[in-house]
Amino acid sequence: MQCDTVWTNCRLLVKAGQPVIDKGMIAAKDGRIVYAGPAADYAGETIELQGRLVTPGLIDPHTHLVFAGNRAHEFKLRLDGATYEDIARGGGGILSTVSATRAATEDDLITAALPRLDSLLASGVTTVEIKSGYGLTLEDELKMLRAAKALAHHRKVRVVTTLLGAHALPPEYTGRPDAYIDEVCKRMIPAVAHESLASAVDVFCEGIGFSPAQTERVFMAARAHGLAVKLHAEQLSNLHGAALAARYGALSADHLEHLDADGIAALRDAGTVATVLPGAYYFMRETIKPPIEALRAAGVPMAIATDCNPGTSPLTSILMAMNMAATLFRMTVDECLASVTIHAAKALGLSHEIGTLEAGKACDLAIWDCEQPADLVYFMGFSPLHARVFQGQTV
């Protein structure tokens, strides 16, 4: 069969958890996989990979990649003993980034985000989710989402955008959280849906964020406008946000350090992905870990993400996120690889398109200068990436 490109003589991981295929081959046409498996009879421009490992392109399913400003001084405050809540209640935290982001132009945000994106791409990422949430006005949230989508015109990468208007209470709404939720539900969500600027809506459901009742209002508005939902849940306390998210068929519930048994059961029954963010756990020096063993026992799909953001996880390597998840949370190599491929795709509603190397899916590949999948979890601060392939094109 005639194809555009054929990659030969590789060690091929078609799907995380399956055995690696020696002397594997991938064939692609029009940006999509035609065949992935043992060497077979396909013709096209041939790229000899000399035994290199090939995996699906990696997926980072939770980032806040677009923002302005710098919060290194808050890092110092935390090292000196302040808590995340202390900093937030003192006017720092998310709101300091909000101020800088509001002052930035769309071009400023793109320019600032590109080096962070480049670092993710250097760790094998071909798909990245980017949230808004540092504008907290209609105009600034739309500006953030436009900047995020524009990144896909500057780099060969799939960008999935999420509206996180309910990230924090802006200063102009101090003491009036329900009024701000009205703004999110009645103005932000309809505008984002009308302009197709995001495929999902997220909320920070937490004591220093928004209540479950307020979260549910946002979910209802999102669903009414045809948008998927996801949730920052159980990061600092247990408000039973994961169970709420599951009731609304959320794509994912993220963080989950304080997740309980009822929440785990709800995620399992709904098929909602549990996304863990080891970078935030590490950077904030947390001591309560997500209940990985219980999630594993329940069969809840788990994803890993960098949570790249300026305040709690300035991490721009999905490989390092995997190493942290393995070391800190005791996730296995197979779990880590599934978490940035199959399950990350599910967390973005893209299982039909990416996450495995199967005929009909996008030809997104990560080609590595190593022989075994464990190398991708083992190394710290080093990327053995040889090449990325995005929609059939080496980039």
LINFEN-V992672 format. One record per residue. N is the residue number from 1. SS is DSSP state (a for helix, b for strand, c for the rest). PHI is phi as a letter, one per 30 degrees, with the letter a starting at -180 (* if undefined). NEAR is the number of other C-alpha atoms within 12 Angstrom. Layout:
[[N;SS;PHI;NEAR] [N;SS;PHI;NEAR]]
This chain:
[[1;c;*;15] [2;b;d;17] [3;b;b;23] [4;b;d;26] [5;b;b;31] [6;b;b;38] [7;b;c;45] [8;b;b;36] [9;b;h;28] [10;b;b;36] [11;b;c;35] [12;b;c;42] [13;c;c;41] [14;c;d;41] [15;c;b;32] [16;c;e;32] [17;c;j;23] [18;c;d;20] [19;c;d;18] [20;c;d;28] [21;b;c;30] [22;b;d;25] [23;b;h;26] [24;b;d;33] [25;b;b;42] [26;b;b;53] [27;b;b;44] [28;b;b;40] [29;b;b;28] [30;c;h;20] [31;c;i;26] [32;b;b;31] [33;b;d;37] [34;b;c;32] [35;b;a;35] [36;b;b;42] [37;b;l;35] [38;b;d;24] [39;c;e;23] [40;c;b;19] [41;c;c;20] [42;c;b;26] [43;b;c;23] [44;b;l;20] [45;b;e;19] [46;b;c;20] [47;b;c;25] [48;b;d;20] [49;c;c;28] [50;c;h;23] [51;c;i;26] [52;c;d;33] [53;b;d;39] [54;b;b;49] [55;b;b;55] [56;b;e;47] [57;c;e;52] [58;b;d;55] [59;b;b;53] [60;b;c;55] [61;c;c;52] [62;c;a;53] [63;c;b;48] [64;c;b;45] [65;c;d;49] [66;c;c;53] [67;c;a;48] [68;c;b;39] [69;c;j;27] [70;c;b;24] [71;c;b;27] [72;a;d;21] [73;a;d;18] [74;a;d;30] [75;a;e;25] [76;a;d;17] [77;a;d;22] [78;a;d;25] [79;a;d;15] [80;c;d;12] [81;c;j;15] [82;c;d;21] [83;c;c;25] [84;a;e;32] [85;a;d;26] [86;a;e;16] [87;a;d;26] [88;a;d;27] [89;a;d;21] [90;c;d;18] [91;c;j;22] [92;c;c;31] [93;c;i;38] [94;a;e;41] [95;a;d;35] [96;a;d;31] [97;a;d;36] [98;a;e;36] [99;a;e;27] [100;a;d;27] [101;a;d;38] [102;a;d;31] [103;a;d;22] [104;c;d;26] [105;c;d;24] [106;a;e;29] [107;a;d;23] [108;a;e;23] [109;a;d;38] [110;a;d;31] [111;a;d;23] [112;a;d;27] [113;a;d;36] [114;a;e;30] [115;a;d;20] [116;a;d;34] [117;a;d;42] [118;a;e;27] [119;a;d;29] [120;a;d;40] [121;a;d;38] [122;a;d;33] [123;c;c;41] [124;c;j;45] [125;b;d;47] [126;b;c;48] [127;b;b;48] [128;b;b;51] [129;b;c;47] [130;b;b;48] [131;b;c;47] [132;c;d;52] [133;c;j;47] [134;c;c;45] [135;c;c;43] [136;c;i;38] [137;c;b;35] [138;a;e;31] [139;a;d;26] [140;a;d;34] [141;a;d;42] [142;a;d;41] [143;a;e;37] [144;a;d;47] [145;a;d;47] [146;a;d;33] [147;a;d;39] [148;a;d;44] [149;a;d;37] [150;a;d;29] [151;a;e;35] [152;a;d;28] [153;a;d;15] [154;a;c;20] [155;c;b;29] [156;c;d;28] [157;c;a;40] [158;b;d;37] [159;b;c;38] [160;b;c;40] [161;b;c;46] [162;b;b;48] [163;b;d;52] [164;b;c;51] [165;b;d;48] [166;b;c;50] [167;c;c;43] [168;c;a;43] [169;c;d;41] [170;c;d;38] [171;a;e;23] [172;a;d;15] [173;a;c;17] [174;c;e;15] [175;c;i;11] [176;c;b;17] [177;a;d;25] [178;a;d;26] [179;a;d;20] [180;a;d;32] [181;a;d;38] [182;a;e;24] [183;a;d;29] [184;a;d;42] [185;a;d;35] [186;a;c;24] [187;a;b;26] [188;a;d;40] [189;a;d;43] [190;a;d;28] [191;a;d;28] [192;a;d;37] [193;a;d;29] [194;a;d;17] [195;a;c;17] [196;c;h;23] [197;c;d;33] [198;c;a;40] [199;c;c;34] [200;b;b;42] [201;b;b;53] [202;b;b;50] [203;b;b;48] [204;b;c;44] [205;b;c;42] [206;c;a;32] [207;c;e;27] [208;c;c;30] [209;c;c;39] [210;b;b;34] [211;c;d;32] [212;a;e;30] [213;a;d;22] [214;a;d;32] [215;a;e;45] [216;a;d;35] [217;a;d;33] [218;a;d;46] [219;a;e;41] [220;a;d;30] [221;a;d;32] [222;a;d;40] [223;a;d;25] [224;a;d;20] [225;c;c;27] [226;c;i;20] [227;c;c;34] [228;b;d;36] [229;b;b;46] [230;b;a;51] [231;b;a;55] [232;b;d;51] [233;b;b;46] [234;c;h;42] [235;c;d;41] [236;c;c;32] [237;c;a;26] [238;c;c;28] [239;c;c;32] [240;c;i;37] [241;a;d;48] [242;a;d;52] [243;a;d;40] [244;a;d;40] [245;a;e;46] [246;a;d;35] [247;a;d;28] [248;c;c;34] [249;c;i;31] [250;c;e;43] [251;c;d;43] [252;b;a;50] [253;b;b;57] [254;b;b;48] [255;b;j;45] [256;c;i;45] [257;c;d;36] [258;c;c;32] [259;c;d;36] [260;c;c;27] [261;a;d;24] [262;a;d;22] [263;a;d;36] [264;a;d;41] [265;a;d;28] [266;a;d;32] [267;a;d;43] [268;a;e;32] [269;a;d;23] [270;a;d;26] [271;c;i;31] [272;c;d;42] [273;b;d;50] [274;b;c;53] [275;b;c;51] [276;b;c;54] [277;c;b;51] [278;a;d;48] [279;a;d;40] [280;a;d;39] [281;a;e;33] [282;a;d;27] [283;a;d;30] [284;c;d;29] [285;c;h;21] [286;c;d;23] [287;c;b;17] [288;c;c;24] [289;c;c;34] [290;c;e;41] [291;c;d;30] [292;a;e;38] [293;a;d;19] [294;a;d;26] [295;a;d;35] [296;a;d;24] [297;a;d;15] [298;a;d;22] [299;c;i;23] [300;c;d;35] [301;c;d;38] [302;b;c;51] [303;b;c;49] [304;b;b;53] [305;c;b;58] [306;c;d;52] [307;c;h;41] [308;c;e;38] [309;b;a;37] [310;c;d;39] [311;c;c;39] [312;c;b;37] [313;b;a;32] [314;c;d;35] [315;c;c;36] [316;c;b;37] [317;c;b;43] [318;a;d;54] [319;a;d;44] [320;a;d;41] [321;a;d;49] [322;a;d;48] [323;a;d;38] [324;a;d;36] [325;a;d;39] [326;a;d;31] [327;a;d;22] [328;a;d;27] [329;a;c;33] [330;c;i;22] [331;c;d;32] [332;c;d;28] [333;a;e;28] [334;a;d;31] [335;a;d;37] [336;a;d;44] [337;a;d;47] [338;a;d;40] [339;a;d;47] [340;c;c;56] [341;c;b;48] [342;a;e;41] [343;a;d;43] [344;a;d;50] [345;a;d;43] [346;a;d;36] [347;a;d;48] [348;c;c;46] [349;c;i;30] [350;c;b;28] [351;c;d;23] [352;c;d;19] [353;c;c;30] [354;c;b;41] [355;c;j;43] [356;c;b;44] [357;c;c;41] [358;c;b;31] [359;c;e;24] [360;c;j;23] [361;c;d;33] [362;b;d;37] [363;c;d;44] [364;c;c;45] [365;b;b;51] [366;b;c;49] [367;b;c;45] [368;b;c;36] [369;c;d;26] [370;c;a;27] [371;c;c;26] [372;c;b;28] [373;c;e;39] [374;a;e;27] [375;a;e;25] [376;a;d;40] [377;a;c;36] [378;a;d;26] [379;c;d;24] [380;c;b;20] [381;c;i;21] [382;c;b;21] [383;c;c;30] [384;c;d;29] [385;b;d;33] [386;b;c;25] [387;b;a;31] [388;b;c;34] [389;b;b;40] [390;b;b;34] [391;c;h;33] [392;c;i;35] [393;b;c;29] [394;b;d;24] [395;c;b;24]]
